[in-house]
Structure formats: structure tokens, C-alpha cells
Amino acid sequence: MEQDQNLEKNDIPEISFEEFSTPSYEKWKEEAIAALKGADFDRSMYTATYEGITLKPIYLKEDLDKLSDPNSYPGQFNNLRGAHAGGYISNLWTIAQQIDAKMPAELNEMQKYELTKGSTAICFKLDTLTLKGLDVLQNELEEFADKGVSLSTLDDLKVILDGIDLTKNEFAIYTGASNVSFLGALAALAKEQKVALSDLHGAIAADPIGELVKDGSLPRSLEEYYDDIAHSILWAEENAPKLRTLIIDSDVYHDGGASSIQ
């Protein structure tokens, strides 16, 4: 069987593109104009973005001549090739498939499945009540498990993370206006499992201003949420320095009509 497979591989001719000549931009443009059937080339092929940037239909090597420093290395001053000197060699690309399961046990199974299929981050959505930090027993049930899982107790988090290595996998969790409750539950779980907080990494992050912009109000005063943010930053700095605790959620601004540069 193996010999037959090797024979089949050897019978496949090598692919060569030498028979094709390298087309010029002028030839490509000529063919594009013909394909447009009378439509204006510039109006059809150039795209003006909302930010005032004009995108060309095709880019050439000559376009690099207009860059200020095309031969810069990753991590250099203009970050043209990324902010880290090692690129994604030392800082590997994170694959975070966000899960919107409604029940802790279901979420646990889906999270473990995603991790075996290539995801590298623990990433799931919280429901509206959890994002607002509200007690499920004292608030409207329509916001319970509406967009994600309801995380009310330490037992909920135990079920969600059961059988998942807390140190191998990065966290990518958005907690709404405050992350204090989530961090507290995670710290308790880590202690129970004898996991060092310093080995936890990723982001368990909050954005009170983003939540205020999105909903128009907050369950508590903005100053209280600022205090939560300050406490979480100081706590992480001392106990879990690899965890990021603050984020700017740009979705609310983008969905509200802001451009990329705004």
C-alpha cells in the first residue's frame, strides 16, 4: 500500500509557471477596463474609506518606495511590522473563539472542544446581569443568560473551568464595567487548585466607560467603577502580573458610526 502511494506521488509532475509571462500593470489595467464594460475605472476600482483613505485595486512593489522606512524591523520606532521585536516567534498569536453558551456545563464542554481544535484562549461571553454585576435573584430574568453564561457563584466558575488548565491557556474575558467579582472568584479557584496566580496570563478586563456609553447609565456611580479598576490593577500588579485588567472596547464606538481613526 505504501509503495503504491509513493508511486502515485512520483507520477505527479512538478508544477511550473514558467510558461506564463509576468504581466505588467498596464496590461492588467487594460484587461480590467475591458471587464468593466464602459464603467469608469477610477470610480469602480478605487475605494474611498470613511477615514479618508483611498484604497487601490492592486498594489505594486513600487508602492513601497513611498513608505518612510520599509526595511524596519519589528518593534522599531514606527511599529510598521508590529510592536514586538520577536514578532509572533516569542509572542505567539492567540486564537480566541468566543463561546456564547448559556449554561456552565454546556460552556465547559464547548470550551474544552475549542481548545482541542486549535483555540489557545479561554474565551466566553457573560450574560447582561453578570456584565452589570447584578444579582440574578433580585433583577429582571430577561437579562439572565441572554447573551452568554450567568456567573453568580464560585461553583459556576468551577463548572465552567472544570478540566481546563488555567496556566496553559490564556484568558480572554470581557467582564463589563467591573472585573472585581470575576477576579475574586478566579483567585479563590486558583487557591483551591493550588495554582500560582503569577502563572495566570491573558486578559480579564473591564471597561466602565464603554458600558456607560453603550447603556447610558451604570448600576453604580462611575467613581465606584474607577475604584474597582484601580484596585484590580494594583491587585494584578502584585499577584498576577501577566493578567491585563483594563480594556477599551471599541465596538460601541464603531457600532455608533465612528471610523477607525476616531
PEHUVEN-V770253 format. One line per field, one symbol per residue. phi: phi as a letter, one per 40 degrees, with the letter a starting at -180 (. if undefined). psi: psi as a letter, one per 20 degrees, with the letter a starting at -180 (. if undefined). burial: + if it has 9 or more other ideal C-beta (glycine too) atoms within 8 Angstrom, else -. Layout:
phi: ???
psi: ???
burial: ???
This chain:
phi: .ccccccccccccccbbcccccccccccccccccccfgccccccbcbccccgbccccabbdcccccccacccbdgcdcfcbhcbccfbccbcccbbccbbccbdcccdccccccccchcbbcaacbccccccgbcccbbcccccfcbaccbbbccdccccbcgbccbcbccabcbgcabccccccccccccccfbcccccahbbbbaccccccccgabcbcccccccdccccccccdcbbccccbbabccdccccchccccc
psi: ghhgghghghioqqppjhipqoqrhhgghghgghhiliqpgghhipporhijpppqhqqrhhhhhiqhmijqqpirhikhkriphjcjghnqppoooppkqhqgggggghghghhijiqjqooqqqrggghikqphijrpiijpkgibqpnhrhhghgggjpjpoihhpqqmppjchqjggghgghggggghjlpphiiprbpnqqnhgghghgiirqhrqhhhhhggggghghghhhhmiippipqooighgghijqrhi.
burial: ---------------------------++--+---+----+---++--+-------------+--------+-+++-------+-+++-----+-+--+-++-+-+++-+++-++---++++++++++++++++-+--+---++---++++----++++++--+-++-+++++++++++++++-++++++----+-+-++-+++++++-++++----+---+--++-++-+++-++--++--+++++----++---------
